[in-house]
Amino acid sequence: MFAPCVGCSFCCVKAPCALSVELYKGKEPCPALYWNGAMYRCGLAPLFEEELAIGAGCSSSLNSWRQDIKERG
């Protein structure tokens, strides 16, 4: 079971999705990732949420950002 997604950006920063790599040629951080004032969101989500499992939950046991959600510039 995955922990609920909290919008910390760990997944997108540490392991960008294949779509981001293809669209943005590996530019880091992903240009589609944005801070909404409370959490990070994916600009690709409206079109590809299901395919990318956006918001499906955190599967990384190494994610130390979950407890420290902040804008990381």
Protein Blocks (a to p, Z undefined) as FASTA:
>chain_A
ZZddehlommmmmmccfklmmmnnopacdfkbccehjaccdfklmmmmmmnogokapcbf
klmklmmgcddZZ
